[in-house]
Amino acid sequence: MGEASEYLRLRREAAPKIAAGTFLCIISPICMLLLGALSDYSLLSISEDMAGGIGLCILLVLVSAAVVLFLSCDGKVKEYEYLDKEKFETEYGVIGMVTEKRKHFQDTYSSLNIKGTVLCILSIIPMLIAASVEHDFLAVIALCILLIIVGIGCIAFTYGGVIQGSMDRLLQEGDYTWENKKRKDWIGPVSAIYWLIVTAIFFWYTYGPEGNGQPKYSWVLWAIAGALYGALIVAVRLIEHLRRK
């Protein structure tokens, strides 16, 4: 009982940090986009190369800060890794305690998901307005606003998901049933390989022999990669489903 309570406490404390890290990752390209646009329209007296370089440095700093947050949170629950990988017997009294906590959190979790969903849907409005004006600089500003709104929506998703996930882990329900735990052994390595390849393509396309050297344009690779990632995970899960038959 004490161990379960400690795990829930650690995950609740980690939730805002993980949400903040997620937000930093999403907004990390904003400075690069803005500086590039300001340079293009001579609103800032720096070259495009300098604007791209400064923007890329800021992007890397923000992503690095996010990684620090993720790793610090992960380190505090290192001893509980077995919850994600192993099938275990739940300690007496834990199921009742965790079920009660999850019941009390359900309204908050639902509210966070609704807010996150609404924000992600509304985030497209700035782009629609910019499209009606047909001005490239306004389109960049709209894209930055879109990223901020999506980032705020993801804060809601992540905060609620971390807390909900901690209780589902202890109850071995939802995404943490034994079948889903076995599936994650595939998803983890596949995800790591995928994003390493995406990163390599980004640097080659931007700074390689035939690259344009302008990350303000090649950021679109990340948007495409994000969309394809969902398809990749669906494919991995389908393969796993077929293998179990």
C-alpha positions as CSV (number, residue, x, y, z in Angstrom):
1,M,0.0,0.0,0.0
2,G,2.8,2.4,1.0
3,E,4.7,1.7,-2.2
4,A,1.7,2.3,-4.4
5,S,0.9,5.6,-2.6
6,E,4.5,6.7,-3.1
7,Y,4.4,5.9,-6.8
8,L,1.2,7.9,-7.2
9,R,2.7,10.8,-5.3
10,L,5.8,10.9,-7.5
11,R,3.8,10.7,-10.7
12,R,1.4,13.5,-9.6
13,E,4.5,15.7,-8.8
14,A,6.0,14.8,-12.2
15,A,2.8,15.6,-14.2
16,P,3.3,19.4,-14.5
17,K,7.0,18.9,-15.3
18,I,6.3,16.4,-18.1
19,A,3.5,18.7,-19.4
20,A,5.9,21.6,-19.4
21,G,8.5,19.5,-21.3
22,T,5.9,18.6,-23.9
23,F,4.9,22.2,-24.3
24,L,8.6,23.3,-24.8
25,C,9.0,20.6,-27.5
26,I,6.0,21.8,-29.4
27,I,6.8,25.6,-29.3
28,S,10.6,25.0,-29.9
29,P,10.4,25.9,-33.7
30,I,8.6,29.2,-33.0
31,C,11.7,31.4,-32.7
32,M,13.2,29.9,-35.8
33,L,10.1,30.6,-37.8
34,L,9.7,34.2,-36.5
35,L,13.3,35.1,-36.9
36,G,13.3,33.8,-40.5
37,A,10.2,35.7,-41.3
38,L,11.5,38.9,-39.7
39,S,14.7,38.6,-41.7
40,D,12.8,37.9,-45.0
41,Y,10.8,41.1,-44.6
42,S,13.7,43.2,-43.4
43,L,12.0,43.8,-40.1
44,L,15.2,42.6,-38.3
45,S,18.6,43.5,-39.5
46,I,20.2,40.0,-39.6
47,S,20.8,37.7,-42.5
48,E,18.7,34.7,-43.2
49,D,21.5,32.3,-42.2
50,M,22.0,34.1,-38.9
51,A,18.3,34.0,-38.3
52,G,18.1,30.3,-39.0
53,G,21.2,29.6,-36.8
54,I,19.9,31.5,-33.8
55,G,16.5,30.0,-34.2
56,L,18.0,26.5,-34.4
57,C,20.1,27.2,-31.3
58,I,17.0,28.3,-29.4
59,L,15.1,25.2,-30.6
60,L,17.9,22.9,-29.3
61,V,18.0,24.7,-26.0
62,L,14.2,24.3,-25.5
63,V,14.3,20.6,-26.5
64,S,17.3,20.1,-24.2
65,A,15.4,21.7,-21.3
66,A,12.4,19.4,-22.1
67,V,14.7,16.3,-22.1
68,V,16.1,17.4,-18.7
69,L,12.6,17.5,-17.3
70,F,11.7,14.2,-18.8
71,L,14.8,12.4,-17.6
72,S,14.5,13.9,-14.1
73,C,11.0,12.7,-13.8
74,D,11.9,9.3,-15.2
75,G,14.8,8.9,-12.8
76,K,12.6,9.4,-9.7
77,V,10.4,6.4,-10.7
78,K,13.2,4.2,-12.1
79,E,12.5,1.5,-9.5
80,Y,8.9,1.2,-10.7
81,E,9.9,0.3,-14.3
82,Y,8.5,-3.2,-13.8
83,L,5.0,-1.7,-13.8
84,D,5.4,-1.0,-17.5
85,K,7.0,-4.4,-18.4
86,E,6.0,-7.1,-16.0
87,K,2.8,-8.9,-14.9
88,F,2.6,-8.5,-11.1
89,E,0.3,-9.3,-8.2
90,T,-1.4,-6.3,-6.8
91,E,-0.9,-5.8,-3.0
92,Y,-3.9,-6.3,-0.7
93,G,-5.9,-3.1,-0.4
94,V,-4.2,-1.3,-3.3
95,I,-6.9,-2.0,-5.9
96,G,-9.6,-0.4,-3.7
97,M,-7.4,2.6,-2.9
98,V,-6.4,3.2,-6.5
99,T,-9.9,2.6,-7.9
100,E,-11.2,5.2,-5.4
101,K,-8.6,7.8,-6.4
102,R,-9.2,7.2,-10.1
103,K,-12.9,7.7,-9.5
104,H,-12.3,11.0,-7.9
105,F,-10.0,12.1,-10.7
106,Q,-12.3,11.0,-13.5
107,D,-14.1,14.3,-13.8
108,T,-10.9,16.3,-13.9
109,Y,-9.4,13.9,-16.4
110,S,-12.5,14.2,-18.7
111,S,-12.4,18.0,-18.4
112,L,-8.7,18.1,-19.3
113,N,-9.3,15.9,-22.3
114,I,-12.2,18.1,-23.5
115,K,-10.2,21.3,-23.1
116,G,-7.2,19.8,-24.9
117,T,-9.4,18.6,-27.8
118,V,-11.2,21.9,-28.1
119,L,-7.9,23.9,-28.1
120,C,-6.5,21.6,-30.8
121,I,-9.6,22.0,-33.0
122,L,-9.6,25.8,-32.5
123,S,-5.9,26.1,-33.2
124,I,-6.5,26.0,-36.9
125,I,-8.5,29.3,-36.8
126,P,-5.4,31.6,-37.0
127,M,-4.2,29.7,-40.1
128,L,-7.7,30.1,-41.7
129,I,-7.6,33.8,-41.0
130,A,-4.1,34.1,-42.4
131,A,-5.1,32.2,-45.5
132,S,-7.9,34.6,-46.2
133,V,-5.5,37.5,-46.0
134,E,-2.9,35.8,-48.2
135,H,0.2,37.3,-46.6
136,D,3.2,35.1,-46.0
137,F,4.3,37.0,-42.9
138,L,0.9,36.7,-41.3
139,A,0.9,33.0,-42.2
140,V,4.1,32.5,-40.2
141,I,2.6,34.4,-37.2
142,A,-0.6,32.3,-37.5
143,L,1.5,29.1,-37.5
144,C,3.3,30.3,-34.3
145,I,0.0,31.0,-32.6
146,L,-1.2,27.5,-33.8
147,L,1.8,25.9,-32.1
148,I,1.2,27.8,-28.9
149,I,-2.5,26.8,-28.7
150,V,-1.7,23.2,-29.6
151,G,1.0,23.3,-26.9
152,I,-1.4,24.5,-24.3
153,G,-3.9,21.7,-25.4
154,C,-1.1,19.1,-25.0
155,I,-0.4,20.4,-21.5
156,A,-4.0,19.4,-20.6
157,F,-3.6,16.0,-22.3
158,T,-0.2,15.3,-20.8
159,Y,-1.0,16.4,-17.3
160,G,-4.2,14.3,-17.1
161,G,-2.6,11.4,-18.9
162,V,0.3,11.1,-16.6
163,I,-1.9,11.0,-13.5
164,Q,-4.5,8.7,-15.1
165,G,-1.7,6.5,-16.5
166,S,-0.1,6.0,-13.1
167,M,-3.4,4.6,-11.7
168,D,-4.0,2.4,-14.8
169,R,-0.5,1.0,-14.3
170,L,-1.2,-0.1,-10.7
171,L,-4.5,-1.6,-11.8
172,Q,-3.1,-3.1,-15.0
173,E,-5.9,-1.7,-17.0
174,G,-6.3,0.4,-20.2
175,D,-3.0,0.8,-22.0
176,Y,-1.3,-1.3,-19.2
177,T,-2.9,-4.7,-19.5
178,W,-0.4,-7.5,-20.0
179,E,-1.1,-7.7,-23.7
180,N,-0.4,-4.0,-24.1
181,K,2.7,-4.2,-22.1
182,K,4.1,-6.8,-24.4
183,R,3.2,-4.6,-27.4
184,K,5.1,-1.7,-26.0
185,D,8.3,-3.7,-26.2
186,W,8.0,-3.3,-30.0
187,I,6.7,0.3,-30.0
188,G,9.6,1.7,-27.9
189,P,12.4,0.6,-30.2
190,V,10.5,1.4,-33.4
191,S,9.7,4.9,-32.2
192,A,13.3,5.5,-31.3
193,I,14.6,4.4,-34.7
194,Y,11.9,6.3,-36.5
195,W,12.7,9.7,-34.8
196,L,16.4,9.2,-35.2
197,I,15.9,8.7,-38.9
198,V,13.6,11.8,-39.1
199,T,16.3,13.8,-37.3
200,A,19.0,12.6,-39.7
201,I,16.8,13.5,-42.7
202,F,16.1,17.0,-41.3
203,F,19.9,17.7,-40.9
204,W,20.7,16.2,-44.3
205,Y,17.9,18.1,-46.1
206,T,18.7,21.4,-44.4
207,Y,22.5,21.3,-44.1
208,G,23.6,18.6,-46.5
209,P,25.4,19.0,-49.9
210,E,22.0,19.8,-51.6
211,G,20.4,21.4,-48.5
212,N,18.9,24.9,-48.6
213,G,20.4,25.8,-45.2
214,Q,17.1,27.3,-44.2
215,P,15.4,25.5,-41.3
216,K,12.5,27.9,-41.4
217,Y,11.3,26.0,-44.5
218,S,12.4,22.4,-43.6
219,W,10.5,22.5,-40.3
220,V,7.6,21.0,-42.3
221,L,9.5,17.7,-42.2
222,W,8.6,17.5,-38.5
223,A,4.9,18.1,-39.3
224,I,4.9,15.4,-41.9
225,A,6.9,13.0,-39.6
226,G,4.3,13.6,-36.8
227,A,1.4,12.7,-39.1
228,L,3.2,9.6,-40.4
229,Y,4.2,8.5,-36.9
230,G,0.5,7.9,-36.1
231,A,0.3,5.7,-39.1
232,L,3.4,3.9,-38.1
233,I,2.1,3.1,-34.6
234,V,-1.2,1.8,-36.1
235,A,0.8,-0.4,-38.4
236,V,2.9,-1.8,-35.6
237,R,-0.2,-2.5,-33.5
238,L,-1.8,-4.2,-36.5
239,I,1.2,-6.5,-37.0
240,E,1.2,-7.4,-33.3
241,H,-2.5,-8.1,-33.5
242,L,-2.0,-10.4,-36.5
243,R,0.9,-12.2,-34.8
244,R,-1.3,-13.0,-31.8
245,K,-3.9,-14.7,-34.0
